[in-house]
């Protein structure tokens, strides 16, 4: 059997090989808010060797001292004060450099070439920039001899805006980098609870025999945000919730729930099984979209007792028909999941911030306690992704006391923070280290991305009709009433 790649960080962090992190868009929001804090915390835990460098590339016109000062000032916004010891901050900031570069100006590339003279070390090119630039940057990197056998390319979502554009992006970067060098990142796959889903399923004998249509009634996957689009209105209005959340995050979570057990967890085996799930999704076409998909858009409302504007006000588009909420009833057409619906739900300006996976088991086939009091509910396994990562198994127990039997729903709770008594690394921390290691297990492969776009494509096409209008829902609520109808007409209800 091949050597199994390490998927999860162990108790003691293992240093990665020396490398150069080259971040295109190094002064942008993603770099400052997520990438650099993640690298700082990996440095703090001893995973970055002394030779590791971080090179920010942007058009900001900063010199090295100016960029270092900027990041030194920004770190306290995104890293807890207890983790900002002066020694680590000084060491981390000393790793930073900045190159001012205009991607389209060939004459501005030599400074970056000069910085990356050492061709032996691993190079991680992180493209925290617009997807339209993925191809041009890849081509320029090749033209200037910066792509080596040990180079990696990290692409942020979205990979295109439909199947055709995704194929164009993949073709452009694939003309320069081999597929095994390309890491399409989905930060949801780096969450501790998401990875623990695989361990829960495949490292415990009692669950896998139940993980099928014989015992599971349905599955719910929810990613709800209490915030609106904020300053991202311009970007979001060209995207919408289906492209922004369903095509990548929610479908990836569905794959991890529904996939068959791989022979072993390795570089490609997990991704092979996820692709099979995407290919088995029953297509939603034409009138099927109207029956099984709900689009919504938040209107004015109250969030935590404070008045919140509508999406159209946030986006400054009074006639926008962009959806900020999507609910879908999906089906995986294979032997394991025949007849089991998967309900997907995501939205902005909801009544709470919560991402979770709910596995609802079937009711007991025969009531064994006819004279009992109290409530008996079907068993549920709830995996909480955010805000607090953990897992709850809902069961029915006897309430203590003399006399007859009184049934009461109870839950077995696992909180990662309380159980393991240590900080859980952020998703980006784990994924960035996997890039350096060359471990693609938690990243999307080209065929996965394109299979996901192929499935959502007919929904987008149906919504492109002039008469399509998302259903309004007040900010601070659980979404439009049609989403409740979607699940209740099957005799089920959303887990709250």
N, C-alpha and C positions, 0 to 999 in steps of 0.2 A: 504493500500500500504506500502511495506517495506520502511524503512528509506533510502533515497537516499544518497549514499556515495559522499562525496565532491570530485569532479574531479579536479577543478581548484583552485589554490591558490587565496585567496581573497586579498583585498587591504592590510589588516593587517595580517602579518604572524601569524599563530596559532602554538604554540609550540607542538612538538610531545612528545610521552612518552619517558622517559629515556631508553637508550638502549646501547648496545655495537656493534659498527661496526667493524667486523673482516674482514680485507681485505687480502685475499690470493693473493700474487703478489703485496704486498704493496710497493715495491720499483720499480715496473715496470712502463712503459710509461703511461698506462691507469690510474693507481692510481695517479701518480704524476701530470699528465697533466689534468685529468678530475675529478676524484673522490674526491681527497683531496681539490682542489679548490672549488668544489661544496659544500662540507661539511663546508668549511671555510665560504663561503658566507651565508649559512643557519645559521651558528653560529652568523655571523655578524648581521643578521636580527632577531636574537632572537628566532630561532626555535629549537635550541638544548638546552635542560635543562642542568643545571650544572653537573648532574650525568652522562651525556653521555660520553662514552669513545670511542676512535678509536684505534684499535689494528692492526698493520701491521704485516703480516706474510710473511717471505721470507727466502731465503737461503743466504742473503747478509752478515750475520755475524755482523750486527750493534748492538750496545747496545742502550739503550733508549736515552741517550744524543746524540749519533751519529745520530740516526734517526731524532730526533727533530731538530738538526742543519741542516740536509739535507733538510727537508721540509721547514724550515724557509728560507733557501736560495733559494728554488725552487718556492715558492709562488709568488714572484714578476714577474716571467716569465709568469704566467698564470692568474694573478689577476691584475686588473688595480690599479695603484698607488693610485688613489683617494679612493679606497676601502680597502686599507691596513693600517688601523689605528693601532698603536702600541698596544693599549689595547686589541683589538680583536685578533691580532696575538699572543700575549702572552697567552691569554686565550685558544686559539685554540691549540697552540703547547703544552700546558700543558695537553691537553686531549690525546696526542699521546703516544703510547708505541710500542715497536717492539719485536717480538719473532722470533728468528732464528729456522727454522724448516725444516727438510727434510721429505717430505710427506711419503716416503717409509721406513723411519727409525722409528720404533715404540717407540724407546727410546727417541726420540727428542720431543715427544708430551706432556710430563708432564708439561713443563713450560707454555704451552698454557692453559692446564687444570687448572693450578694454578691461572693464570690471570683471568679466567672466573669462579671463585668460586661461585659468586652470580648467582644462577640458576633462580631467580625470574624475572630479567629484560629481556626485549626483546633482542634477539641476531640476528643480521643480518650478515650472512656469505656471503661475496661478493667474487665470484670466478673470479678474473681478471687474469686467468691463461689459459693454453691450454685446450681445450675441452676434450682431452684424460684423463685429471686429474679430471674431474668433478665427475666421479663415485668413484675413489679411495679416494678422499678427503671426499666425503659424507660418505663412509663406515668407514673411520677412525674417523670422527666426532661421528658417532654412537658408535663405539667400545669404545671410551673414554668418553661416557656419556655426550657429549656436546650438543646433540639435545634435545630440550625441546618442549613443546606444543606451546610456543610463539617464537620459532626460525623461521627465514626466510632464504631461500637460493636464492641468485641472480646469474643467469647464463648469461654471455655475449655470444653474437653470435660469431662464428657459433655453432649451436646445430647440430653437425655432419656435414658430407659432402655429404650425400645423405639420402634417406628415411631409409635404413637399419641401418646406423650408428646413425641417429637421434633417432630411436627407441631404440637402444642399450644404448645411453646416457640417454634417458628418463627413461628406465627401471632401470638403475643403480641408478640414483638419486631418482627415485620413490620408490625404495626398502627401502629408509631411510626417506624421507620426504613425507608428504601428498601433493597432488597436490595443495591445497590451500596455502601451505607454499613455493611453488616454483615460483619465479618471473623471467621469461625469458625476459630480457630487450632488447628493441629496442629504442634507443634514439630518433629516428625520431618521435615516438609517444608522446614524452615529449615536443615537440616544441609547442610554443604558437599557431602558425598558424594552426598546425595539429588539435589540440584540438578545436580551434575556428571553424574548418570546421563543426564539429558536432553541435555547437551552431548556426552557420550560417544556416545550413540545418533545424534544428529542433526547433529553437526558433523564426523563422521568417515565417509568414504564406504565404508570396508571393512566396517563392522559392520552397517549397516542391511540390506544384501542377505541377511545370515545370520540376521537377527532374526525368525525364523518357525519354523513346524513342520517345514520341510524340513531345518533344520540344528540346531535346539535340541531336546534330549531332554526336559529338564524344568527347572523353576525352583524354587529353595528360598529362602524368606524367613524368617529367624530373628531373634527379639528375646528374648534370654535375659538374666536378671538373677540375680546371686548373692545378692542381698538378699531377705529375706522382706517381709511387709507392714508390719512395724514398728508404728509408732503409728497407721497408717492402717487398722487392722483393722476398725474400725467402719464406715468408708466402704466398704472393699473387700468386706466380706461382703455388701453390698447390690449389688455390681457384678460382680466376677469377671473372669477374664482375657478372656473373649469380649467383654464390653462395654468393658473397660478398655483393651484393646490391639488386638484383631482388628478390631472394627467401625470403628475410625478408623485407627490407625497402619499396621497390616499391609495392610489393604485399599487404603489410599492408596499404599503402596509397590508393591503389585501393579498398581495402575492405571498408575503411571509406567513400569513394566517393559512392560506389555502394550499401552499406548495406541498408536494410529496417529499418524504424524507430522502435527502441525498444519501448516497452510499457513505460519504464522509464529508465533512465541511472543509472545502478546499477552494482554491482560487476561482474555479469556474463552476463547480457543482451546484452551489446555491443559485448562481445566476442562471444556469441551465433550467433548474426547476421553476424559478420565477417566470422565465419566458414561457414555459408550458402553461402556466396559469393565465398569462395575458392572452395567449393564443386560444385558450378555452373559454374566455369570456363571451357570453352570448351577445351578439351584436344588437345595438339599439338603433333602429333605422326608422325614419318616417314617423308614423303614428305611435310606434313604440316609445319614441322620445317623449311624446306628449303624455303617455300613461306612466312612464317610469322615471321621469326626470322633472325636477322642479327648480326653476331659477327664481331668485329673489334679489331685491335691492333695498338697502336700508333707507328708511324715511326718518324724519325728525322724531326724536324720542328722548327718554331719560336714561342715562347711564350712571349708576351709583348716585342717583338723585340729582344729577346735573344735566341740564338740557344739552342735547347733542344734535348737530345739524344732520341733514340728509346727505346721502352719497353725492347727489348732484351738486350740492353746495360745496362739499369737500373737494370734489374733482373740478369744480367750476365749469360743469357741463350741464346746463339746464335741461337738455334733451337726451341725456345719455341713457342708453339701454344696456349698459354693461352690468352683468350680474355680480353681486357681492356675496351671494349665497347659492349653494347648489345642494340638492338632495337627490340621490340616485338609488334606485333598486336595481342591483346587478345580480347576475347569476353566472356561476362557473359551471359550464356544461361538461362535466366529466363524472366518472363513476363515484368518486368520493363525495361530491357536493351536489349531486342531482336533487333538485327540489329545495335546496337551502338558499334563501335570499341573503344577499350581502347589502346592507343599507349603508350608504356613504353619505356623510353630511359635513359641510364646511361653510363657514360664514364669518363675516366681519360685523362689528357692532352687535355682538350677541350678548346675552345676559350674563355670561361668564367666560373666562378663558380656560379652556379645557381641551386636551387631546387625549382620547382614550379608545381602546378596542374592547368591545363587549362580546364575549362568547356566551350566547344564551342556549342552555341545554333544554331538552324537551321535558315536559312535565312527567311526573311519575305515572306509569301506565295503570296503576290500580291504587285507590285510596286504602291504605292499611290501617288507618286510625279513624274509623267512621264516627266515633263518639268524642273525638278530640275537639278542643277549642283552639282559637287563634288562627293565624294565617300560615298557609304553606305556599311557598313560591318556587318556581323553577330555579335550579342552580344556575349561577352566572359566574363566569371568570372575567374579571375586569382588569385590564392592563392600563395603568395610568401613565401617560407619556409626559404630560405637563398639566399643572405647574409642579406637582410633587410626584416624582417617579416612584412607582410601586405597583403592587398587585393585590387584588382582593378576590377571594373565593367566597361567594354567597351560598349559604347552606340553610337547611332547616334543622333546628334543634329543639329539644324539650326544655321548656322553661322550668327552672328548679322550683320545687314546692310539692306539698302533699296532695293527695287526692288524685284526680284524673290527669290526663295528658293535655298540656297546653303547648301548642306549637308556636315557634317564634323564629323568624328569619334572623340569622346571625352571619357574621363574616369573619373569615380568617384573613388578617391584613399583613402584608409585607411592605414596609417602607424601606427603600434602599438606604436612605440617610440614617435611619434609626438602627437598622440591622447591621450595617457594615461600619457605622461610626466613622466615616471618613468622607471627604469631599469626592463627588463623582465628577470625573472630567467632562467638560462640555463636549458636545458632538464634534465640533470643529477640531478640538484638541486631538481626539482619537483619530479622526479621518485624516488629518494632516500627517500624523505619524504613519498611518497605513500607506499614504502616498509615498513617503520616503522609503518604506520597506518594500514597495512594489506589490502590495497586497490589494487586489481589486475587489475582494469579496463584497464589501459594503458599498460599492459604486455601481452605477448603471452601465450596462453594455449597450452598444449601438443597437442591436436588435431589440433589446428591451424598450429603449426610448421610442423606436419607430413602431413597435407593436402597440405601445400605449397611445401614441398619436393616431394610429389606425383605428383604435377603438373609440376615442373621443371625437374623431373627425365627423362622423354622421350626426352627432349631437350638435356640433358647431354649425354644420350645414343646415340643420333644421332651424336653429336659432337665427340664421342669417336672413330669414324671411322678413319682409317689411312689417308684418303684423305681430312679430315676436316682441313682447314686453315683459320684463321680469316682474314678479309679483312683489308689491311693496310690503315691508314689515317694519314696525317701529324699532328704532335703535334701542338696545337694551332688552330685547326679547329673544325668544328661541327660534326666530325665523318665521316665514310666512305660514299661514294655516294650512296651505296645500301640502307642505312637508309633513305635517301631522296626519293629514288625510292619507298621504302616500303609504304610511306604515300601518295606520289604524284600519284601513280597508282590508288588510291581511290579518286582522285580529291581534295586532302587536302594537307596541308603543315604544317611543324613544326612551332610552335609559337616561334619567336625570339624576 
